[in-house]
């Protein structure tokens, strides 16, 4: 019996997301794909996402907490530190 793996056993690539959490509405906020340093490629965002990103950045300290960067695996699940 020959057993060969159908997919290589390599770790999935790690992506990142930056999260902007609202002060006054627990569990609410904004989340965008980014690099490991929290830089968002605004050209890759839809118009709506880009507007939300610009709003979230402008409201930091007023309505939104300082953004946090979290690793995200290719399976789409966020893995908190």
Beta strands, then each sheet from edge to edge (+ up, - down):
strand 1: 14-21
strand 2: 29-34
strand 3: 68-73
strand 4: 78-79
sheet 1: 2+ 1- 3+ 4-
end
